[in-house]
C-alpha cells in the first residue's frame, strides 16, 4: 500500500521511557491543555472510594499526632512520679496508636491502589479499543514506539500519580496542618523559632530537587537511547542485518559508548546536590540545638517542661518531610496533567473509518460476494494526484478478477478498499449492494480476507496462529486447512508438530512456509471475498508453485481480487483489469487482451522476452 498518508496524531515527547522533565511537560501542556473537569470525570464512578481514602488519611494523621502528647505526659508525670497507672495507659496508648495507624495505612493503600487500578483499567482498555479502530495511516505516521509508550508507560505512570502522588499530597497536607496546630498547642514560643529556621532549609531542598531533575532528564534521555539500541540491534531483523553487514563490532562500540555516558550521568545523579544536602543536615542539627537553647534560657524557657521539649522536638522533626513533599506539588501536578493530556490526545483522535451507529448485520452464510466499485476515487493526504480516479469495477460473485499495472497505478490501494482498510475519498464500495460503510468492521472481517505479500504470524505456536482466525475450529479442521495450504506434511515432521513455536514474526519458517501458514489461517475463516495482494511476488519459482496451489484451493468458490506483478499468476483469472494512473485502461480475458494488442499485450511480450533472456 502506498505510504503517502500523512495523517495521525502528533508525536508526544515519549520514548522507551517517558522523560520526567518538568520543562518538557510544561511545554506539552501549553500546546495540549487538559481540562481538570475531564480528569475529575475519571474518578466520578469511584467517588465513594475517594471519600474513604481521604477519611483514612485524615484519621491516620490525627491519630498519629496523639503520640507526642502521650510522650509529654509520660516524661513529665508518669516516670518522675512513678504513676504506674498513667505509665501503663501511656505505654499502651503508644502501642495502640502504632497499631491503628498501621492498619489505617494498609487500608488506605488497598483502597487507593484498587481505585487507581480500576481507573487505569478503564483508560487502558478504552485507549486500546480506540486505537484498534484507527486507520492504517494513523499507525504508518505515528512515531515508532509512541503508541506503545502512551498505552504502557504513560498509563502506567498515571497509576503512580493516582495511588502515590495524590494520596501523598493529601497525607502531607493533613499532616502539616495537624502537626502545625499541635506544635502551637504545645509551645507557641518554640513554634516561632522553628519558623525562623524552616525557610533556608526549604530553599536548599528546592534547589537540590531542581538540580536533580535536570540531571535525571539527561539520564532518562540516554537510557531511552540505550533502550532503542537494544530494540533495534537485538531484534531478529537487526541481528540478521548486523551479521550480513558485518557491523557487530561497530554496534557494540556504539552501545558501549552510550553505556559509558550513563556511568557519568548516574554519578552526577547520585552526587547532585550532595553539598546542599550536607548543608541541610547541618541546619537540621541546628534546629533541635536552637530549641534546646531556647528551652534553657530564662526568657524563652520559663515554665517549659522536659516532656514539652521532647514532644515538640518530635513534632518538629516529623513536619519537615511532608512540607518538602508539598513543595514538589507543582512539579507533580504538571507531570500528572501532562500524562493525562497525552492519553486524552489519543482518545480524542477521530476515527478515519467511522463505525455506523446501527450497522447492518452480516450473515456469512447469506453473503453472495458480489462486489461493486462505483465512481471510486482515492487521494492520499498531501499527494499531488488521486491514486484512484473515478473507478468503476464489478467483481461477480465466485469469480476471480486479476488487476495488473505498473508500480503506483493504484493496485494495492484498490485491494485495501475491499476489507475497508481505507475508505474512498469519493464514490462507493458495495458488497451485495450495501455500502461497506454501513457494515460494522467485525462484520466485514467475517466475510472479506486478505493474503498479502508479507504474512504476519504471532510469536506463538502454529496451533495458536490458526486458532487466532477461528477460535472454535476443531483439530480436524486445523489439519484440513494445513493440508489444503500444502504445508501439513512439514508441520507433522516438526518435533512438537502443530504445537511448534513459530518464532518472532514467524522466522522459524521460510517466507514460503509463512505464506502457506497464513493461507491455512485464512481458509479457516472461510471468507466470501478474498484479496490476494502480491501474495507470491517475493517467492522463488519452486516455492511459488506450492503457494500457488494453496491459493488456488483457497480461491475456489470465492469472489477473488488478485493483484499481481507476475503475469503467470493471472492467466487463470476470469477477468483481467489493467490499471493506469488510477483508471482502468483495459479489461477482458487473457486471450482478449493479448489479441487487443494494447498495454497488457506489451506486458506479456516484455515478460516473455525477459523469460527468454533468463
N, C-alpha and C positions, 0 to 999 in steps of 0.2 A: 504494500500500500504506500502511496506517496506520503512523504513526511512533511508535506508543505503546510500542515496545520500549525498554527502558532498560538492557539488558544490554550487555556489552562490557568491555574491560579498562580500569582506571582510568587517567586521564591522567597521563603522566610529565612531569617538568619539561624538556620539549623544545620546540623551536620551529623557526624557519627554520634556526637553527644552535644546537646544544646549548651552553648557557651553562656555561663552565668555572668553576663556583662551588663551592668546597670545602664550604661550609656546606650548600649545597643538596644536594650529593652525599651528605654525611653523613646528612642528614635522610631522603633517599630510601632509603639503605641501612638505616637504623634501621627503616623501615617495610616494606622489602622485602629482608631479608637474603639473601645468596647464599652457597652452600656452596663453600668452597675446593676440596673434593673434586670438585665438579661442573666447576669451571673446569679443574682438572687433567685431567679426563677428555677434554677437548677436545684435549689435547696427547698423549694416550696413543698414538694411531696414529703420532705423529711423534717418539716418544721418541729414536730414533736421531739425528734432526736436532737435537733439543735438546742431546744429549750432544756432538755435533760442534760446534755453535755455542759451547757453554761451553768446550770444549777449545781452540777457535780464539781465544777471548777471552783465556783464561789464557796461552796460548802467546804471543800478541801482546804482552800486558802484561809478561811475564817477559823476552822478547827485548828489548823496548824499554828495560828497566832496565839493560841491559849498557852502554848508551851513556855514562852518567856515569863508570863505572869506566874505560872506554877513554879518555875525555877526561882523567881524572886521570893516567893513565899517560903520555899524550902530553905533558901540560903539565909533569909532574914529572920525566919521564925522557927521552922521545924528543926533544923540542925542545931542552932545555938541553944534553943530552949528544950531540946530533947523531946519535942512534941511528937510522940510515936504515931498518934492518930493522924496528925497532919502529914507526917512523913509517909505513912502508908498510902494515904489518899493521894498525896503529891506524886509519889513514885508510880502508883497505879495509873494516875491520870496521864503521866508521860507515856506509859506503855499503850494505854487506850488511844491516845492521840496518834501515836505512830501507826497503830493498827487501823484506825479509822481512815487516816489519810492514805495509807497504802491501799486499802480496799476501794476507796473513792477514786484513786488514780487508776487502778486497774479497770474499774467500771467505766471511767471516763475514756480511757484508751480504747476499750472494747466498743463503746457506743460510737466514738468519733471515727474509729477505723471502719466499722461496719457501715456507717453513713457515707464515709468517703469512698469506700469500695463500691457501694451501690450507685453513687453519683458517677464514679468513673466507669462502671459497667454500662450505665445508660449512655454516657458520652462515647465510650469506646465502640460499643455496638452500633450506635447511631451513626458515628463517623464512618465506620467500616461499611455499613449498609449504603450510606450516601455515596461513598467513593465507588462502590461497585456499580452504581448507576451512571457513572460518568463515562463519557465517550473515550475512544482510544486516543483522540487528540489531547485530552487532558493529561494522560499519562505520558504521551510522547513528549509533551512540552514541559512537564513538571521536572524540576531538578532531581537528579539521581539521589535517591535516599531520602528526599524531603517528605514524601508521603509516609514512608515507614517511620521517619523521625517524629512527625507530628502524631501519628497514631500510637506509637510506643513511648518515645521519650517524653514528648510534651504532656501527653495524657498521664503518663506515669509520674511525672514531676508535679502535676496538679494534685495527685493523690497526697504527695508530701505537703503541698500547700494547705490542703483541707485538714488532714489529720494532725499535722505537726505545727505548721506555721500559725494556722487560725487558732488552734487550741492553745498554742504557746503565747500568742498575743493576749488572748482572753485571760489566761492564767497569770501572765506577767502583770497585766493591768490591775487585776484583782489583788494580786499580792502586793504590788507597790502601794496602792491606795490603802489597803488594810494595814500594811506594815507602817506606813507613814502615820496613820491615825494612832496605832499602838505606840509608836515612838513618842509622839507628842503626849499621849496619855501617861506614859511612864516618866518622861522628863522633857519638858519643852526647852530647857536650857541646853541639854546635850543635843537635842534636835537641831538647834541653831548652829552649833559647832559642826555638826555633820554636813549641814548645807554649805558651809564655807569650803569644805574640802571636796565636795562632790563635783563641782563644775570642771576643775582641771582634770580630774580622773575621767569624766565623761568625754571631754575634748580629746584627750590622748587616745581613748578607746575608739573614738570615731575616726581619727586619723589612721590608726592602725588597721581598722576594718577597710578603709578606703585603699590603703596601700596593698593589703592582701587581695582585694578584689581585682586590682589591676594586674597583679602577678597571676592570679587564678585564671583571668581571662586569657592571658598568653599561654598558660599551661594547657587550658582546655582546647585552644586552637591547635596547638602542637599535638595534643592527644588525638584530636579529630583527624589530623593529617596522618598520624601513625595508624589509626583505625582504617582510614581509607586505603593506605598502602597494603595493609593486611588483607582487606577485602578484595583489592584488585590483583595483587601479586599471588595470593594463595588460593584464589578461586580456581576451579579446574581449567577454565579457559585461560586465566592468567598464567598458571603454571605451564600449560601446554605452549603458549606463546613464548614464554621465557625460555623454555627448552629449545624451541625451534630457532629463536633469535640468538640464543646463547648469551642472554643478559642476566644470568643468575648472579654473577659476581657484582655486576653494576647495581642490580636491585637490592642485593644485600648491603651494599655500601650506602645506598640511599636510605634504607631502613636504619642502618647503624647511625647515620648522621642525624636522623630525626630522633632516634632514641637517645643519642648523646645530648641533644638540645634539651631533652626532657630532664636530664640529670641537673643541668644548670637551673632550669625553671623550678624543679622540685626543691632544690637547695634554697633558691630565693623565696619560694613559697613558705618553706619551713622557717626561714630566718626573718621573713618580712615582719617588721615592727617589733622585733625582739627587744631592741633598746628601749622603745616606747613602753613595751610591756614591763621591762625591768623597772622603768621609772614609775609605772603604775603600781608595781608591787611595793615600791618604797612609799608611795602615797598611801596604799592600803595599810602598810605597817604604821604610818604616821597617824592614821585616823584613830585607832584604839589608843595610841600613845597620847594623842590630844585629849581623848575622852578621859583617860586615867588622870592626866594632868588637871583637867577641869574638875574632876571629881575630888581631887586632893586639895585644891585651892579653897581657901575660906570663902571667897566671894561667890564662886560658882558651885562649890560642892557642899555648901551648908545644908545639912539635913538629908543628904543623899546617902542611901544605904548601899552596902556591898551588893546585895541582891538586885537593887535597881540598876547599878552599874553593869553587872553581868548580864542581866536581862536585856538592857539597852544595847550593849555591845553585840549580843547575839542577833538582835533585830537589825542593827546597822550592817552587820556583815552579810545578812541574808537579803538585803534590799538592793545591793549593787547589781547582781546578776539579772534580775527582772528589769531593772532600769536600763541596762545595756541591751536587753532584748527588745525593749520598746524603742530604743534608739535606732534599731535596724528596721523598724516598721516601714519606713518609706521605701527602702530597697526591696523588702519582701513584697510590699504592695505592688510596686512596679513590675517585679518579676512575675507575680501571680497574674496580674492583668494582662501581661504580655503573653503568658501561656494560654489564657482563655481566648485572647484575641486571635492567636494563631489557629487554635482549634475551630473557633467560630468562623474564621475566614473560609476554611474548607467546607464547613457545614452550610455556609451561605452561597457556595458556588452553585450556580444554576445548572441544571441538567440540560445538556445539549439535545439529548434524546428523551424528551418528556414522556412520562408514563400516563396513559389515559386514565381519567378518574373512574370510568366504568368500562373497562376493557371487554371486548367481545371474546367469548370463550373459544378456546381452540381444542377441538376434539380430534386427536391424531387419526383415529380410525375413520373419520368422515372427511378428512382433508384430501382433496384430489391432487394438489400440487401444480395447479395452473398458475403461472406467474406472468405478470404483465407490467412492463415499464412504460408509463405514459408521459411523454414530453419531459423526461427526466434530465435535469441539469444539475451539475455539482461543481462548486468552486471552492477550493481551499482558501482560508483566510490569507490575505496578502499575496495571493497568486496573481500572476499577470493575466491569465486567461482561465476559462472554465475547463475543468478536466473532462466533464461530460457536458454535451451541448444538445439540448432538445432531442434526447434519445428515445426512440420508440422500439420496443422489443417484446416479443411474446415467446414464452417457453411453454410449449404444450405439455400437458401432464404426461409423465412417463417417458419423455424423450430426452435426448442429450443434445445440447447446443454448445458448440465449441466457439470460443472467442479468441481470435489471434490479432496481432498488431505489434507495431514497434514499441519500444520502451517509451512510457509516458503517454501512450494512446488512451489510457483510462481503463485498462482491463481489470486491474486489481481493485480499483475504486468501484467498478461495476460489481465485482464479486462481493465487496463489502456491503453493498446496499441490500442484498437478499437476506442475510441474517440480521439486518438492521444494526450493523456496527457503525454505519453512517446513515444520516437522513439526507435525501436530495435537497439541494438549495431550492429547487422548484420542481414541480411535477409529482407523480405518484408511483409508488411501487406497490403492486397489489398481489395478494395471494388468494386465489379462488374468488376474485372480485372484491376483496376487502383490503383497504389500505393498511399496510403494516403498522402504521401509527395508531391504529385502532385496537391492536392486539397488545397484551402485556408482554414484556420481554421474555418471561419464562415460557409463555405460550409459543412464541416464535422459535425459541431454542428447542422446544419439543418436536418441531417438525422440520426445521432447517439446520443442517450441519455443514461444517467446513473442514476440508482436509487441505492444509496449506503446505508450502514448500518446507517450512521448518516446523516440525512437530514439537509439542511440549509435553513432557512426561513429569509427573510428580516424583519427588525423591522418596519413593516408597516401593512396594512390591508390584510385580506385574498384575497380580490379582487386584490390589488396591487401585491401580490405574484404570483397570477395566470397570471395576465397581463404581468408580467415580462417575462414570457415564450412566450406569444402570445399577443402582444400589440393590435392586431386588432380583438381579439376574442369578440364575442357578448355576451350579458347577458345569452342568452340561451345556448351558447357553454360552458360558465363557469359552469353553473349548471349541464349541461350534464357531464362534466368532474368530478364534485364533486359527482354526482350520481354514475358514474362508479367506483370511488375510494371509495365508501361505506362510505362517510362522509357528504353527502348533508343534511341528517336529523339533524345531530349535528350542522351544520352551521346555519340551519334555526332556531334552537332553541336558538341561541345566541341573546342578546339584540340588537346588531347592525347587526346581520346577517352576510352577506358576507363582510360588512364593519367593522368588528371587528378587532381590533389591535391584532396581534399575539404575541406581546411582544418581548423582546430581545432574539434573536436566537430561537424564536418560543416557549418560555417557558410558554406561555399562554395555550398551549396544551400539552397533554401527548406525550410520544415517538411514540406510535402507531398512534395517530392523526396527528402528524407531518409527519410521513411517508406517510399517506394517502393523506395529502395535497400536499406533494412532488410528489406523483404518479399522482394526478389530474393535477398538473402543467406540468408534463412530457407528459401526454395524450394530452394536448393542442398543444404540439409541433408536434404530430403525427410522431414520428421517424420511420424510416425504420429498423434501427438496435437498439436493446435495450440491455444494460448490467445491470444485476441485481446482485450487489455485496454485498452479505451477507445482503440483504435487510430486512430479518426477524429474523436474528440471535439473536438480543438483545431484542426480544419481548416475552411476556408471551403467553401461548397457545391460549387463547381466542382472544387476540389482533392479534396474528399471523394469525389466521383463517380469520379475517376481512381483514387484509392487503393482505393475500394470494389471497382472492377473487378479490381484486383490481388489484393485479399483474397479475392474470390470464386474467382479462379483458384487461389489458394493453398489454399483450404479444400476443394477438390474431392477426394472420396475419403478425407478425413481426419476423425478424431474431433475436433470443434472445440467449444471452450468460448468463447462470445462474451460479453464483458462490455461493456455499452454504456449510455450515458445517452440517446442519441437513439433513439427508437422506430423511426425509419425504417430503422435498420440491423438490427432484429431480426425484421422481417416474414418474411424468407426462412428463419428457423430452423425446424428440425423440432420443437423443443420450447422453450417459454419458461418460465423459473423466476423467480418474484418473491420476492426476499429481504426480510425484515422483521425487524430485530433479530437477525440471525444465524440465522434459521429460514426454512423455505420456507412462504410464506403462500399461494401459488398456483402451479399448474403445469399446462401444457397447450399446445395450439397457439394461434396468434394469434387465430383465429376463436373457438375455445372460450373463451379468457379474456375476449374482448370480450363474448361472449354471456353469460358468467357475471356480468358487471356488478360485479365486485369492484374490488380495488386496481388491477389492470392496466387495466381499462376506464376508471377515473378518470384514470390516467396518460395514456391515449390521448386522452381527451376534453380534458384540460388541454393536451396537445401540439397538438391541432387548433385549440383556441382561441387558443393562442399564435401559431400559424402564420397564422390569420386576421387577428390584430392586426397582424402584420408585413406 
